[in-house]
Amino acid sequence: MIGGGKSLWALWLLCSLMLIGYFAKPLITQRDQGVFLMGEMTHGHHQIAMECSACHTDPFGGKEILQNACVDCHGEELSAVRDSHPKSKFTNPRNADRIEKLDARFCIACHVEHRLDKTNAMGVTLPNDFCFECHQEIGEERPSHAGMGFETCASAGCHNFHDNQALYEDFLLEHANEPMFAEVAKVLARNAQDYRKTEATPLTADDADGVVVNQEITSHWLGSAHAEAGVNCSGCHASETQTKNWVQHPDHQVCANCHEQETAGFLAGKHGMKMGLGLPPMRVAEARIPMHPEAAHKSLSCSSCHEPHRVDTQYAAVEACSSCHASTHVQNFKASPHAQIAVNKPDAEEEQVTCATCHMPRTVAPNGRVSVEHNQNANLRPNEKMIRGVCMDCHSLSFSIDALADPELIERNFSGRPSVHIPSIEMSLERDKKHSEKASVYN
């Protein structure tokens, strides 16, 4: 009996040590920490579920630590859109009574992780009518809002808690009477010269300096922007020209040597955010939206969309998207009006509309360089973000608001006209008219 007791103690000790090792390894290696998850993560963060320290930098730090983590990732974006509800609004003593109802000084007051069962659109875990807490008198202040439910505040064409950049009343008035379609649709033109660090002479086949020169690869490279810009094999495959430093499969950090803005955008979006934290690349199988089963094995890096030697941006702009994404919106693209038209660039050349035209728009940096936004999620949530930077290149503000408010039209990839109408502009015109009438009376 005594011997049996010792065996049980030994078994208990062995199991305990194994459990300790199982839980200690993720803490020591700082990897695969998903074992500690207290609940499923939201759609915006599920890719980094195995990296708890991305948010929980100090397990005993409380709300301030989590707030810093939120700001580290999203602060720049909120600043760019001129956050309508910044922290300063709620630290103002005059709004102390509002903090008692909704402590919006902290992101986690509205966005609670690990509670997917109660998470709504935009990662909000509050009831959809949370605007009521501070704006219950809006129906009296603005007769046009009387009778509207507070769950409708964030409808397309109305309000977004953080980003109202495309929906300020002055902006609505400025674009109130524009035609539905622009006479000349335009997109910004990229200049390959912007990517060159120095003036370079286009290279020839004799300049290929690879360890093994493959004729097909060399042919593809000769027709690429890399060869035109003076970038040969070792420019990507080696830190120096010596072949002893040859890297067979360069990673995104090599791309960043010339494409810094594009790489930063990629690492900030869902496609690259895991790599941005030093985790293995995102796999298509991990997505929570419809994907083609045959693409499940693919991992996402720069070369997933850009074949590294051919550098075919046309493939990257359409086929690369549709080879993985299987939503009805994507499947309907090739039959949509967008796919059948071309828009003008400033040099009067025409360019076919692609997935990237809308989801990876061109942006202008402070130095004047035109680049492509590689964070595919930057203008999707909320989709009103697309209005200024994309839709209004071709369409009126009114049409854009209505189109983005019509889920069925979005599913059809905008084949047809909007079946809904958001009266934001009419409401602004009516309000402006009343202000003008009052002003004329006093004058």
N, C-alpha and C positions, 0 to 999 in steps of 0.2 A: 504493500500500500504506500509505503514511504517512497519506494522507487517510482511508483506511478505518479505520486505528487510532484516529484522532481521533474519528471518528464513533462507534466502539464505546465509547470513553471517555465521550463526551458522553451516549450512551444509558445507560451504566452510572450516570453521575452523576445524570441525570434520574430514573432508577428509584430510586436511593438516596434522593434528596430526597423523592420521592413516598412512599416507605416511611416515612421519618422523619416526614413530615407526617401520615401515616395513624396512626402510633402516638403522635405527640406531641399531636394534637388532643384525645383523651380525657383525657390528663394535664393539659392546660392548661385545658380547659373543665370538667373533673371530671364528665363525662357520657359515657354509652355506653362504659364501660370493659370491657365483656364481651370485647373482643378479647384481653384479657390473661388470661382464664380458663384455668386449667390443667386443668380438668375440670368436669363438670356438677355443679351445686350441688344440695343436698338439697331436699326438698319444702318445708321450712320457710323456706328462704332464696332460692329460685330467683327470686322476684319482684324481688329487689334485686341480681340478678347484674350489672347494669350500673353499680352503685355500689360499686366495690371499697373506696373510702375509708370506707364504713360500718363495716367491720371493720378494714381495714388502714390505720389512721390514720398509721402510720409504717412504711414498708416494711422498716426496719432495726431495728424495736423488739423483735422476737422474741416469745416466748410471753406476756410480761407485757402487751404492747400488745393482743394478741388477747384475753387474759383480760379486760382492761378493757372491750373492746368487747362481750364476752358479758355482763358484769355490767351495763353501761349499759342493755342492752335487757331482760335477764332477772333482774337482781338484785332488783328490787322484788317480782317474783312469787315468787322463791325465799324471800324474807324472809316474805312473807305466808303461805306454806304451811309455814313453820318447817322449812326444808331439813334432811332427815334426815342428810345427809352434807355439812355445810358445810366450807369450806376450813379452818376452825379445827380440825376433827377430824384433819386430816392434817398440820397444822403442829405439832401436839402431839408433843413428842419421844418420848412413849411409843409413838407409831405410826410411828416412823421406818422400821421394818422393812416396813411395809405400803406405804410410798411406793416402795420398791424394786420391789415387784410391780406397783403401779398408782398412778401419781403423780396422784391425783385432786385435787391442789391446782389443777390447770388443767383447764378445761372441754374443751380439745382433746385431753386424754388419752383421752376417751371419744367425743367428737364431732368427727370430722375432716371438714372440708368438702372439696368437689371430689373425693370418692371415692364417688359414688353406687353404684358397682358393689359396694361392701362395706358400704353403709349399711343398717342394720336399722331396725326400728320405733323411734320416738322419736329418730331421728337418731343412734343409737348405732352406732359403727363397730367395737366390740369384739365378740368371739364372745358369743352369748347366755348362756353360762355364766360370765361374768366375775365373778359374785358369789363363785365358788369361791376366788378369790385371797385373800379375807379371812375367809370363813366356812366353810372346809372342815370344821370341827369341829361344825357345827350339828347334824348327826345324832346326835352323842353328847350334846350339851348339851340338845337337845330331842328326846326319843324319837319325838314325833309327826312329826318331819321326816325320820326315818330312811328311807333308800331313795328320797327325792325327788330328782329330777334338778335340777341347778343352773340349767338352762335354763328351769325352771318358776317360778323365784322371782318373776318379774314378772307372773305370771298374774293375771287379775282376782280381786280378793278377797284377794290376798296382799301382796306388797311392791312399792313403787316406789322407785327410788334416792333421789329428791329429796322426793317428796310422799307421806307415809303418813298424812296428816291424817285421812282417813276410815277408816283401818284400824288405829289403835292398839288394843291389846288391851282396854284399859278401855272404849273406845268400842264395840267388838264385844260386850263383856259387858253394857254398859248397854242395848243395843238387841237383846238376844238373843231375847227371847220376845214380840216384838211381832207383832200380826196382819199378814197379808200385805198387806191394804189398809187405809188409814186410814178411819175412820168419816166424817170430813169432810176432803176435800182442800182445801188453801188455797194461794193465791198472794198475794204482797204487792200492795197497791193503790197505784197512782201518784196523785199529787195535782198537777193542772195548776198549782196555786198555787205549787208548789215552783220552777217555772221562771220565774216572774215576778220581775223585779228590784224592782218597786214595785207597789203596789196599782193596778189598772187597771180601767177601765170597758170592757165589750165594745163593739166598734166597729160602725158601720153602713156602708152603701154610700157614704154621703157622705164617709166618712173615707178611702176609697181614694184615694191620692195618686200613682198611677202616671203615668209619662210618657204611656202609652197605656192607657186603661182599657178592658179587654176584658170584655164582659158575662159571658161564661162563666167567665173567670178570677175575676172579682169575686164571682160566685155561689159558686164553690168556696171562695174565701177567707172569705166570710161564714160558712160552715158549719165553718170550721176552728178549731183551738185557738189559732191565731195571732190571729185577729180577736177571739176571746173574751178573750185575754190583752192586748189593746190594742196589738198589733203590726200596723202598716199596711204598705203597699207599700214605702215608703222605709225602714222598719225593717230590711229585708233588702237592698234594691236600692241603697241610698245610705248613705254614711257620715254624711251630713247630710241634712236634708230638702230641700235645693236639688236640683232635677232635673239640674243641670249635672254632678253627681257620680254620676249614674245608672249602675249596673252591671247589664247585661242578664242575665248568668248568674253570680250570687254563688257563691263557692266555700265549702268546708267551714269556712273561718276565720270567715265570717259566722255560720254555724250555731253555732260555738263561743262566740259572744258570750252566748248563753243556754244552750246545751247543751254546756257545757265537758267534763263527765265523759263524755258519750256520744261526743263527738268524739275525746277522748283514747283511749277504748276502740276506736273505729273505726280510728284511725291505728296502733294497736298490733297489730291483727289482720291476717290475710292480705288482707282486702278493701281495707284502706287503708294498709298499711305502705309502699307505694311513695310515696304522697303525703306520708307522714310524713317521708320523706327528700328531699322536694322533686322527686321524679321524676313523670313523667306517670302518670295513674291506671292501675290494673290493668285489663286487658281480659280478658273471659271467655275468649277464645281462648288466653290464656296459662296457664289452669288445667291442672293435671295429674290432675284427677279428672273423672268423666263430666259433661259439660255438653251442653245442647241446641245443636246446630249453628247454629240460627237466632238464637241469642243471642251468637254468637261476637264480633260487632262491638261489643257493649256495653262501656262503660267504667264503673268502679265509683266512685261518689261518694255523698254523702248523698242526692241526688235520684234515684239509681238505684232505691232502695227507697221513698223518701218523695217522692211527687209533691209538689212544693214548695207548690202552692196548695191542693190538697185536703187534704194532710197526713192521709192515710188510714192509720192504724196497722194496721188489719185487713189491708189489702192488703200492707203491709210485713211482716206477721207470717207470711204463708203464700204468697200468689201471687208476691210478689217473689222468694221463695226458689225455688219450683218453676218459675218462668219461665226460670231459668238452670241450676239443678242437675238432673241427669238420672240420679242414682244410683237403684238399686232401693229404697233406704231412703226417699228422697224421693218416688218414684213411688207407693209403698205407703202414704203418709201418710193420704190422704183416706179410705181404706178401713180404717184402723187403729182400734183402740179409743180411742186418744188423741183422734182427730178427732171421735169421736162423743159425747164427754162434755164437761161444763163443770165448773169448780172454783169454789169460793167465795172471794170476797175478804172482807177483814175487815168491810166494810160490808154483808155478807150478799148482795150482788149476785153473780150468776154470770158467769163469763168463760169463753169457749170456749178449749180447749187448742189451741195453735198450734205451729208450728215454733219460734217465739220463746220460748214458755213454757219449753222445755228448753234451747235453744241460745243464748238471750239472756235469761237470768234476771234478775229484779229484785234489786237489792242495796241495802243501806242504808249511806249515807255516815255518817261521824262526826257530822255535823250533823243526822242524822235524815232527810235527804232520800232518798226512794226513787227510784232511777233504773234504767234498763235497761242491762245490760252489752252494749255494742256490739262488743266483741272476740269474734267468734263462735268463736274457737279457744280461749278462756280455759278452758273446762271440757271440752275434747275429748281432749286428749293429756296423760296417759292419761284414758280415759273414766271412771275411778273418781272423777275430780274432780266428776262430776255427782251423786254420791251424796248429799252433804250439802246442796248448794245447790239441787237439783232433785228427784231421785228420792224422797227421804224426805219430801217434802211430801205425797206420795200413797201411797207404798209402804213396806214394812218394809225394814230394812237387808239382811236375808237375801235377800229377793226381788230387791232392787236389784242386789246383787252377782252373783247368778246370771244375771239378765237381761243385764247388761253383759258377762258372760263368754261369751255365746252369740252368735257371729257370725251364724248363720242367723236367729235371732230379731230381731237388729238389722236385717238385710236386709228382714225382713217388717214392719219398723216396729212391732215388739212385738205382733204379732197372734199370740195363743197364749201358752203358758207356757214358761218356760225348759226346755231339754232337758238342761242340765248343772247340776251342783250343786257349789259351792265350799264345802268344809267348814271354813272359817275360824272361824266362830262355834262350831261343835261342838268344834273343837280348843281354842279359848280356854276354853270351859266345862269341858272335861276337865282342862285345866291348872289352872284356878282351883279345881276340886274337889280335886285332889291337894294344892294349897297349903293349902287349908282343912283337909284331913285331917291334914297334917303339923303345922299350927298347933295343932290340937286335941290331938294327942299330946303336944306340948311344954307345953301348958297344963294 
